[in-house]
Amino acid sequence: MIERFHLAFRAGLINRFGEIPTASKLAIEFNLRNFQSKPVSRESARKWINGQSIPETARLKTLIGWLNLDAAFIYSTTITEKESISVGIESDQDRAKVEAYGLRKIEGLAQAALNFVSPLTAILNTDGVIILVNSAWRSAAMLYPKLKGGSLGCEGVNYLAVCEKAMGSGSIEANKVARAIRAVNADYSKIFTSQYPCHSNGDKRWFEVKVSAYKHFNDVCCVVTHMPITEATFKKKN
């Protein structure tokens, strides 16, 4: 569980701060929101950041609520391989079981890696349908229910169609993303990046969207990421 917490926690921190904050800053920000347990020390915050410990239940609940962490991912249980057990392959059925187990391990590793990378990341198939998202993307969709079937929907949502049909505020940028998705699907050596504002509730926020693709055998998958750049934007202007 500590590994899953570490991955989700760091993704949540980047999504909140745009970077991994110092242990001192994390402790201060956390204690301002922590009403269910004693204040956390800088050393404890450092251990959370480095993946050396996991918070007690009350503190973990505070972190999940504050950073919009994917609780289902953190508390999920996965099959782990025990080195002391050897599997004898004596039939096609046994071989199929071992292959299926290996595939589940690979899928679990891929999901863990995706959760660790930059926030708000989704992988689309050639039709533009989301086939996998990381914990930051899922948390954003859970935080804003209207987005579940819209611009930040999770698995099964046709992200390409949503961007192409977008109207009103933000539609110009959404249409650009749609054209970029089609472009990288046609030529997966291309990379598209663009910066855009996403202001809400009086907060001024900016993001950078990146669209790229990769080919695996005969399949092409499109990767869409949204990186918060608010702090960097303000620093540049000042």
C-alpha positions in Angstrom: 0.0 0.0 0.0 2.9 2.4 0.7 4.0 2.2 -2.9 0.6 3.1 -4.2 0.2 5.9 -1.7 3.6 7.3 -2.8 2.7 7.3 -6.5 -0.7 8.9 -5.9 0.6 11.3 -3.3 3.4 12.7 -5.6 1.0 13.0 -8.5 -1.4 14.9 -6.2 1.3 17.3 -5.0 2.4 18.1 -8.5 -1.3 18.6 -9.5 -1.7 21.0 -6.5 1.6 22.9 -6.5 2.9 22.4 -10.0 6.0 20.7 -8.4 7.0 18.6 -5.4 7.1 21.1 -2.5 9.7 21.1 0.2 8.9 19.2 3.4 8.6 22.4 5.4 6.0 23.9 2.9 4.1 20.6 2.8 4.0 20.4 6.6 2.7 24.0 6.9 0.0 23.6 4.2 -1.1 20.3 5.6 -1.4 21.5 9.2 -3.6 24.4 8.0 -6.1 21.8 6.8 -5.6 19.1 9.4 -8.4 19.1 12.1 -8.5 15.4 12.9 -5.0 14.7 14.3 -2.0 16.4 15.8 0.1 18.7 13.5 2.6 16.8 11.3 6.3 17.5 11.6 8.6 18.5 8.8 10.4 15.1 9.1 7.1 13.2 8.8 6.3 15.2 5.7 9.7 14.4 4.2 9.1 10.7 4.7 5.8 10.9 2.9 7.4 12.7 0.0 10.2 10.1 -0.2 7.9 7.1 0.2 9.4 6.1 3.5 6.2 6.0 5.4 2.4 6.3 5.0 0.2 8.6 7.1 -2.1 7.2 9.8 -5.8 6.9 8.8 -6.9 10.4 9.9 -4.1 12.1 8.2 -4.5 10.0 5.1 -8.1 11.0 4.8 -7.1 14.6 5.1 -4.6 14.2 2.3 -7.1 12.4 0.1 -9.6 15.2 0.5 -7.1 18.0 0.1 -5.1 16.7 -2.8 -7.9 14.8 -4.5 -6.0 11.5 -4.3 -7.4 8.4 -5.9 -8.5 6.5 -2.8 -9.5 3.5 -4.8 -6.0 3.2 -6.2 -4.4 3.7 -2.7 -6.5 1.1 -0.9 -6.6 -1.4 -3.8 -5.1 -4.8 -3.3 -3.0 -6.5 -6.0 -1.6 -9.9 -6.5 2.1 -10.1 -5.7 4.5 -12.8 -6.7 6.1 -14.7 -3.8 9.7 -15.8 -4.6 9.3 -18.8 -2.5 6.6 -20.3 -4.7 7.5 -21.8 -8.0 4.9 -22.5 -10.7 5.1 -25.7 -12.6 3.9 -25.5 -16.2 2.6 -28.9 -17.0 -0.3 -28.2 -19.3 -1.7 -25.6 -21.7 -4.1 -24.5 -19.0 -1.3 -23.9 -16.5 0.7 -22.0 -19.2 -2.4 -19.8 -19.9 -2.7 -19.0 -16.2 1.0 -18.0 -15.9 0.7 -15.8 -19.0 -2.4 -14.2 -17.7 -0.7 -13.5 -14.3 2.3 -12.0 -16.1 0.0 -9.8 -18.1 -1.7 -8.5 -14.9 1.7 -7.7 -13.5 2.7 -5.7 -16.6 -0.7 -3.9 -16.6 -0.2 -3.1 -12.9 3.3 -1.8 -13.6 2.1 0.4 -16.5 -0.7 1.9 -14.4 1.7 2.6 -11.5 4.1 4.3 -13.9 1.3 6.4 -15.4 0.2 7.5 -12.0 3.7 8.7 -11.2 4.1 10.9 -14.2 3.0 14.5 -14.8 -0.6 15.1 -13.7 -3.7 14.8 -15.9 -2.5 12.2 -18.3 -4.8 10.1 -20.6 -4.1 7.5 -23.3 -6.5 7.3 -26.2 -6.9 4.8 -29.0 -7.0 5.7 -32.6 -10.7 6.5 -32.4 -10.0 9.1 -29.6 -11.6 7.0 -26.9 -9.9 7.1 -23.5 -8.4 3.7 -22.6 -6.4 4.6 -19.5 -5.9 7.6 -17.2 -3.6 8.3 -14.3 -4.8 9.1 -10.7 -4.5 12.9 -11.2 -6.8 12.8 -14.2 -9.3 10.6 -12.4 -9.2 12.8 -9.3 -10.0 15.8 -11.4 -12.9 14.1 -13.0 -14.2 13.0 -9.5 -13.8 16.5 -8.2 -15.8 18.1 -11.0 -18.7 15.6 -11.7 -19.7 17.6 -14.8 -16.4 16.6 -16.4 -17.0 12.9 -16.1 -18.9 12.8 -19.3 -17.1 15.8 -20.8 -13.7 17.2 -21.3 -12.1 15.2 -18.5 -14.1 12.0 -18.7 -12.3 8.8 -17.8 -12.1 5.4 -19.6 -14.7 4.9 -22.3 -15.3 8.6 -23.1 -14.5 9.7 -26.6 -12.1 12.6 -25.8 -11.6 13.5 -29.5 -15.4 13.8 -30.1 -15.7 16.0 -27.0 -13.0 18.4 -28.2 -14.4 18.6 -31.7 -18.0 19.3 -30.4 -16.9 21.8 -27.8 -18.7 25.2 -27.8 -18.5 28.4 -25.9 -15.6 29.3 -23.6 -12.5 27.2 -24.3 -13.9 25.8 -27.6 -11.1 27.2 -29.7 -8.4 25.5 -27.6 -10.4 22.3 -27.5 -10.8 22.3 -31.3 -7.0 22.8 -31.6 -6.5 19.7 -29.4 -8.8 17.7 -31.5 -6.9 18.6 -34.7 -3.6 17.7 -32.9 -5.0 14.3 -31.9 -5.8 13.5 -35.5 -2.4 14.9 -36.6 -0.4 12.7 -34.3 -2.5 9.7 -35.0 -1.6 10.2 -38.7 2.0 10.9 -38.0 3.1 9.7 -34.5 6.4 11.6 -34.8 4.6 14.9 -34.3 4.2 16.6 -30.9 1.7 19.4 -30.2 1.9 21.8 -27.2 -0.2 24.8 -26.3 -0.8 26.9 -23.2 -4.3 28.0 -22.1 -6.1 29.7 -19.2 -8.6 27.7 -17.0 -9.9 30.2 -14.5 -12.6 29.3 -12.0 -14.1 30.6 -8.8 -11.9 33.7 -8.9 -8.7 31.6 -9.2 -6.4 32.4 -12.1 -4.9 29.2 -13.5 -3.0 28.3 -16.6 -2.2 24.9 -18.1 -0.1 23.5 -20.9 -1.6 20.7 -23.0 0.7 18.3 -24.8 -0.4 15.7 -27.4 1.9 13.0 -28.6 1.6 9.4 -29.8 3.5 6.2 -30.0 3.2 3.0 -32.1 3.2 -0.5 -30.6 3.2 -3.1 -33.4 0.3 -2.0 -35.6 -1.5 0.1 -33.0 -1.1 3.8 -32.4 -1.9 5.3 -29.0 -2.3 9.0 -28.4 -1.1 10.5 -25.1 -2.7 13.8 -23.8 -1.3 15.6 -20.8 -2.4 18.8 -19.0 0.4 20.3 -16.9 -0.4 23.2 -14.4 1.9 26.1 -15.1 0.3 28.9 -13.1 3.3 29.5 -10.9 5.7 29.5 -13.8 3.4 31.9 -15.7 3.3 34.4 -12.8 7.0 34.3 -12.4 7.5 34.9 -16.1 5.2 37.9 -16.0 6.8 39.4 -12.9 
